[in-house]
Amino acid sequence: MIEKTLSIIKPDAVERNLVDEIKKIFTENNLNIKDSKKIHISKEEAAEFYKVHQSKPFYDALCSYLSSGPIFVMILEGKNAISENRRIMGATNPKDADPNTIRKLYGISIDKNSVHGSDSLDNAKKEINFFFKN
């Protein structure tokens, strides 16, 4: 099934000039970049985006981190884009990620793991709309 999903290249990867390398990994894996932009969101915007994690102990640090520098947001489209994006990203903790996944290649830590991707069709729609309001 052709799907759309949201991908974020996080501040640690943008700071290290990895945007083009990460975009290339997606396109080489048959995910098309339908729209993209580089932005810097506020901590309040990050808090709204990560609201689903509000009750978790890492919530405040997560919001601070996402708003700590520019991010690169993309709408990816392709066959089973949500699961494909998650496979390409690798496990949340780079130490546990499979070889040649983005997080294994570029992730610094569980917190600075270079990328975010939607985890479901519903969240993909919400997250795309958050950054790309139609």
C-alpha positions as semicolon CSV with decimal commas, in nm:
position;residue;x (nm);y (nm);z (nm)
1;M;0,000;0,000;0,000
2;I;0,131;0,346;-0,088
3;E;0,159;0,551;0,231
4;K;0,293;0,884;0,348
5;T;0,490;0,926;0,667
6;L;0,673;1,203;0,846
7;S;1,048;1,196;0,891
8;I;1,250;1,441;1,096
9;I;1,624;1,479;1,074
10;K;1,697;1,594;1,427
11;P;1,927;1,875;1,548
12;D;2,231;1,652;1,605
13;A;2,230;1,532;1,243
14;V;2,151;1,875;1,095
15;E;2,439;2,023;1,298
16;R;2,674;1,758;1,156
17;N;2,561;1,834;0,797
18;L;2,409;1,489;0,744
19;V;2,084;1,599;0,576
20;D;2,189;1,508;0,221
21;E;2,337;1,173;0,327
22;I;2,020;1,078;0,518
23;K;1,792;1,193;0,235
24;K;1,994;0,974;-0,003
25;I;1,939;0,668;0,219
26;F;1,562;0,722;0,202
27;T;1,554;0,769;-0,175
28;E;1,784;0,470;-0,235
29;N;1,528;0,265;-0,038
30;N;1,237;0,370;-0,263
31;L;1,093;0,639;-0,038
32;N;1,018;0,957;-0,231
33;I;1,050;1,294;-0,062
34;K;0,719;1,465;-0,143
35;D;0,784;1,783;0,056
36;S;1,055;1,906;0,290
37;K;1,178;2,208;0,480
38;K;1,437;2,314;0,732
39;I;1,286;2,484;1,035
40;H;1,362;2,570;1,398
41;I;1,071;2,503;1,633
42;S;1,015;2,646;1,979
43;K;1,010;2,434;2,294
44;E;0,633;2,494;2,311
45;E;0,590;2,358;1,957
46;A;0,807;2,057;2,045
47;A;0,591;1,999;2,355
48;E;0,280;1,998;2,139
49;F;0,440;1,765;1,883
50;Y;0,555;1,516;2,150
51;K;0,236;1,546;2,359
52;V;0,187;1,168;2,332
53;H;0,496;1,130;2,557
54;Q;0,383;1,392;2,811
55;S;0,364;1,147;3,103
56;K;0,707;0,995;3,041
57;P;1,016;1,098;3,241
58;F;1,214;1,191;2,928
59;Y;0,945;1,427;2,792
60;D;1,101;1,759;2,896
61;A;1,448;1,660;2,773
62;L;1,298;1,540;2,444
63;C;1,119;1,872;2,389
64;S;1,430;2,072;2,480
65;Y;1,639;1,866;2,241
66;L;1,404;1,888;1,940
67;S;1,389;2,266;1,981
68;S;1,766;2,304;2,040
69;G;1,852;2,371;1,676
70;P;1,727;2,346;1,320
71;I;1,551;2,030;1,208
72;F;1,474;1,902;0,859
73;V;1,120;1,769;0,819
74;M;1,004;1,559;0,524
75;I;0,697;1,383;0,395
76;L;0,812;1,047;0,265
77;E;0,591;0,846;0,029
78;G;0,620;0,490;-0,092
79;K;0,503;0,132;-0,055
80;N;0,453;0,065;0,317
81;A;0,634;0,393;0,388
82;I;0,573;0,385;0,763
83;S;0,725;0,043;0,826
84;E;0,996;0,098;0,564
85;N;1,098;0,428;0,724
86;R;1,116;0,262;1,066
87;R;1,326;-0,025;0,925
88;I;1,564;0,222;0,758
89;M;1,595;0,431;1,077
90;G;1,675;0,134;1,302
91;A;1,616;0,088;1,675
92;T;1,572;0,398;1,892
93;N;1,899;0,322;2,071
94;P;2,181;0,332;1,812
95;K;2,364;0,058;2,010
96;D;2,073;-0,178;1,937
97;A;2,017;-0,071;1,575
98;D;2,089;-0,306;1,286
99;P;2,399;-0,241;1,072
100;N;2,359;0,021;0,798
101;T;2,049;0,178;0,953
102;I;2,050;0,555;0,995
103;R;2,067;0,538;1,374
104;K;2,352;0,283;1,368
105;L;2,545;0,495;1,115
106;Y;2,481;0,841;1,261
107;G;2,310;0,820;1,601
108;I;2,513;0,949;1,894
109;S;2,294;0,819;2,178
110;I;1,940;0,710;2,259
111;D;1,855;1,081;2,295
112;K;2,053;1,209;1,997
113;N;1,958;0,938;1,753
114;S;1,948;1,162;1,442
115;V;1,598;1,084;1,309
116;H;1,231;1,053;1,398
117;G;0,965;0,868;1,203
118;S;0,591;0,823;1,249
119;D;0,496;0,491;1,409
120;S;0,145;0,444;1,267
121;L;-0,088;0,563;0,993
122;D;-0,284;0,779;1,240
123;N;0,030;0,938;1,383
124;A;0,173;0,990;1,034
125;K;-0,137;1,193;0,939
126;K;-0,121;1,398;1,261
127;E;0,253;1,456;1,236
128;I;0,245;1,552;0,867
129;N;-0,035;1,797;0,941
130;F;0,163;1,942;1,234
131;F;0,448;2,049;1,005
132;F;0,274;2,075;0,668
133;K;-0,065;2,230;0,736
134;N;-0,278;2,223;0,423
